[in-house]
């Protein structure tokens, strides 16, 4: 008799399906593989998007025809590379990272991918960097990906709106928290921040939004996707 817990069995199945999708739809990519390897060797947390999620972000940016992308949360640059590859040669991605160590690892990964000319890194608290972008009168972004500290999700959404234009796509990662978001009494700041994000997405008249649950090697989570209305 197996003593495997149901959630462990689910995780094994989800991971196996993720592997199947990756093998069939996402060709082996030495640059991305080396990025993940470099991140692990540097001791970065293993919280990058999965290959299937990275390809999803890449396709969204491609479908949008994005020329300017803003990423809140660089980590080691794995999602940065997926997104930047969707840009035209004169496109620009600005990515924000609070950790100098993470930013240093990301810079090497981005350079290895040949994307340094398209990617601008800014190091420091993201809320400060976002305020600086506004102070510089930065041109609005076509796509904004939010994947940083979850308690600040509502604040990042506010800034995303300030730095957007009608038609901008705003994507927020890790919004399901293995189902934790349905528990209003959960004291976890990440869950409470994400719940406030959902409240803003649902009540902000300038946005049309939905969310998708995902399962896979990253367990049970998901994305919120919004578009800024005309």
C-alpha positions as CSV (number, residue, x, y, z in Angstrom):
1,X,0.0,0.0,0.0
2,X,1.3,3.4,-0.9
3,X,1.7,6.0,1.8
4,X,2.0,8.8,-0.6
5,X,-0.1,11.8,0.3
6,X,-2.7,13.0,-2.3
7,X,-0.9,16.4,-2.7
8,X,2.4,14.6,-3.3
9,X,0.7,12.5,-6.0
10,X,-0.8,15.6,-7.6
11,X,2.5,17.4,-7.6
12,X,4.2,14.4,-9.3
13,X,1.5,14.3,-11.9
14,X,1.5,18.0,-12.6
15,X,5.3,18.0,-12.9
16,X,5.2,15.0,-15.3
17,X,2.7,16.9,-17.5
18,X,4.8,20.0,-17.4
19,X,7.8,17.9,-18.5
20,X,5.7,16.4,-21.4
21,X,4.6,19.9,-22.5
22,X,8.1,21.3,-22.3
23,X,9.6,18.3,-24.3
24,X,7.0,18.7,-27.1
25,X,6.6,22.5,-27.4
26,X,9.7,24.1,-26.0
27,X,13.0,23.2,-27.7
28,X,16.1,22.7,-25.6
29,X,17.7,26.1,-25.1
30,X,21.3,26.2,-23.8
31,X,21.1,29.9,-22.9
32,X,18.0,29.4,-20.7
33,X,19.4,26.2,-19.2
34,X,22.6,27.9,-18.3
35,X,20.6,30.8,-16.8
36,X,18.9,28.4,-14.4
37,X,22.2,26.7,-13.7
38,X,23.9,30.0,-12.9
39,X,21.0,31.0,-10.6
40,X,21.3,27.8,-8.7
41,X,25.1,28.0,-8.4
42,X,24.8,31.5,-7.0
43,X,22.3,30.4,-4.4
44,X,19.3,32.3,-5.7
45,X,15.9,30.9,-4.6
46,X,14.3,28.5,-7.1
47,X,11.3,30.7,-7.8
48,X,11.8,31.5,-11.5
49,X,8.8,31.0,-13.8
50,X,8.7,27.5,-15.3
51,X,9.6,27.0,-19.0
52,X,6.0,26.7,-20.0
53,X,5.2,30.0,-18.1
54,X,8.2,31.7,-19.6
55,X,7.0,30.7,-23.1
56,X,3.5,32.0,-22.1
57,X,5.0,35.4,-21.2
58,X,7.0,35.4,-24.4
59,X,3.9,34.7,-26.5
60,X,1.9,37.4,-24.8
61,X,4.5,39.9,-25.5
62,X,4.8,38.7,-29.1
63,X,1.0,38.8,-29.6
64,X,0.9,42.3,-28.1
65,X,3.7,43.4,-30.4
66,X,5.3,45.0,-27.3
67,X,8.1,47.5,-27.9
68,X,8.5,48.6,-24.2
69,X,8.2,46.1,-21.3
70,X,8.5,46.7,-17.6
71,X,9.4,43.9,-15.2
72,X,9.0,44.3,-11.5
73,X,11.3,41.6,-10.0
74,X,14.3,40.4,-12.0
75,X,15.7,37.6,-9.8
76,X,18.3,35.9,-12.1
77,X,16.9,37.2,-15.3
78,X,15.1,34.0,-16.5
79,X,11.8,35.6,-17.2
80,X,13.6,38.7,-18.4
81,X,15.2,36.8,-21.2
82,X,11.9,35.2,-22.2
83,X,10.3,38.6,-22.4
84,X,13.2,40.5,-24.0
85,X,13.4,37.9,-26.8
86,X,9.9,39.0,-27.9
87,X,11.1,42.6,-28.4
88,X,12.1,44.1,-31.8
89,X,15.8,45.1,-32.0
90,X,15.0,48.6,-31.0
91,X,12.7,47.5,-28.1
92,X,13.5,48.1,-24.5
93,X,12.8,46.2,-21.3
94,X,13.4,47.8,-17.9
95,X,13.7,45.4,-15.1
96,X,13.7,46.2,-11.4
97,X,15.5,44.2,-8.7
98,X,16.0,45.0,-5.0
99,X,19.0,42.7,-4.5
100,X,22.4,43.7,-5.9
101,X,23.5,40.1,-5.8
102,X,20.5,38.9,-7.8
103,X,21.0,41.8,-10.3
104,X,24.7,40.9,-10.8
105,X,23.8,37.3,-11.6
106,X,21.0,38.5,-13.9
107,X,23.3,40.9,-15.7
108,X,25.7,38.0,-16.6
109,X,22.7,35.8,-17.8
110,X,21.3,38.7,-19.9
111,X,24.7,39.3,-21.5
112,X,25.1,35.6,-22.3
113,X,21.8,35.8,-24.0
114,X,23.0,38.7,-26.1
115,X,20.2,41.0,-24.8
116,X,22.2,43.7,-22.9
117,X,21.3,46.3,-25.5
118,X,17.6,45.7,-25.0
119,X,17.5,45.3,-21.2
120,X,18.0,48.1,-18.7
121,X,18.5,47.0,-15.1
122,X,17.6,49.2,-12.1
123,X,18.7,48.1,-8.6
124,X,16.9,49.1,-5.5
125,X,13.5,49.0,-3.9
126,X,11.0,48.7,-6.7
127,X,8.7,51.4,-5.4
128,X,11.6,53.9,-5.5
129,X,12.5,52.8,-9.0
130,X,8.9,53.1,-10.2
131,X,8.7,56.6,-8.7
132,X,11.9,57.5,-10.5
133,X,10.6,56.3,-13.8
134,X,7.6,58.6,-13.3
135,X,9.9,61.5,-12.4
136,X,11.8,60.9,-15.6
137,X,8.6,61.0,-17.6
138,X,9.3,57.5,-18.9
139,X,7.2,56.6,-22.0
140,X,4.4,54.2,-21.1
141,X,4.9,50.5,-21.3
142,X,3.1,48.1,-23.6
143,X,3.4,45.1,-21.2
144,X,4.1,45.1,-17.4
145,X,5.0,41.9,-15.5
146,X,4.8,42.0,-11.7
147,X,6.7,39.3,-9.9
148,X,8.2,40.7,-6.8
149,X,7.4,40.9,-3.1
150,X,3.7,40.0,-2.8
151,X,2.6,42.3,0.0
152,X,3.3,45.2,-2.3
153,X,1.2,43.8,-5.2
154,X,-1.5,46.5,-4.8
155,X,1.1,49.2,-4.8
156,X,2.8,47.7,-7.9
157,X,-0.6,47.7,-9.7
158,X,-1.1,51.3,-8.9
159,X,2.3,52.2,-10.4
160,X,1.6,49.9,-13.4
161,X,-1.5,52.0,-14.1
162,X,0.5,55.2,-13.9
163,X,3.1,53.9,-16.3
164,X,0.6,52.4,-18.8
165,X,-1.5,53.4,-21.8
166,X,-4.8,52.1,-23.1
167,X,-4.1,48.6,-24.3
168,X,-1.2,47.9,-21.9
169,X,-1.2,44.3,-20.6
170,X,-0.5,43.9,-16.9
171,X,0.4,40.4,-15.7
172,X,0.9,39.5,-12.0
173,X,2.5,36.1,-11.0
174,X,1.8,33.9,-8.0
175,X,-1.7,35.0,-7.3
176,X,-3.3,31.7,-6.2
177,X,-0.8,30.8,-3.4
178,X,-1.9,27.1,-3.5
179,X,-5.5,28.2,-2.8
180,X,-4.5,30.4,0.1
181,X,-6.2,33.5,-1.4
182,X,-9.7,32.3,-0.6
183,X,-8.9,32.4,3.1
184,X,-9.6,36.0,4.3
185,X,-8.2,35.2,7.7
186,X,-4.8,34.0,6.6
187,X,-2.3,36.3,8.2
188,X,0.3,35.7,5.6
189,X,1.3,39.1,4.2
190,X,1.7,37.6,0.7
191,X,-1.8,36.3,0.7
192,X,-3.3,39.5,2.1
193,X,-1.4,41.6,-0.4
194,X,-2.6,39.4,-3.2
195,X,-6.2,39.6,-2.0
196,X,-5.9,43.4,-2.1
197,X,-4.6,43.0,-5.6
198,X,-7.7,41.1,-6.6
199,X,-9.9,43.7,-5.0
200,X,-8.2,46.5,-7.0
201,X,-8.4,44.4,-10.2
202,X,-12.1,43.9,-9.7
203,X,-13.0,47.5,-8.8
204,X,-10.6,49.6,-10.9
205,X,-12.7,51.0,-13.8
206,X,-9.7,51.4,-16.1
207,X,-9.0,47.6,-16.0
208,X,-10.6,44.5,-17.5
209,X,-9.1,41.5,-15.7
210,X,-9.2,37.8,-15.2
211,X,-7.0,35.2,-13.5
212,X,-5.9,31.7,-14.4
213,X,-5.0,28.9,-12.0
214,X,-1.9,26.9,-13.1
215,X,-0.6,23.5,-11.9
216,X,2.8,22.1,-12.7
217,X,6.3,22.0,-11.4
218,X,5.5,25.2,-9.5
219,X,2.6,23.4,-7.8
220,X,-0.8,25.2,-7.6
221,X,-0.6,28.9,-8.5
222,X,-1.5,31.2,-11.3
223,X,-1.5,34.5,-13.1
224,X,-3.7,37.6,-13.0
225,X,-4.0,39.2,-16.4
226,X,-5.4,42.7,-17.0
227,X,-5.7,45.1,-19.9
228,X,-5.9,48.9,-19.5
229,X,-9.2,49.9,-21.2
230,X,-9.5,52.7,-23.7
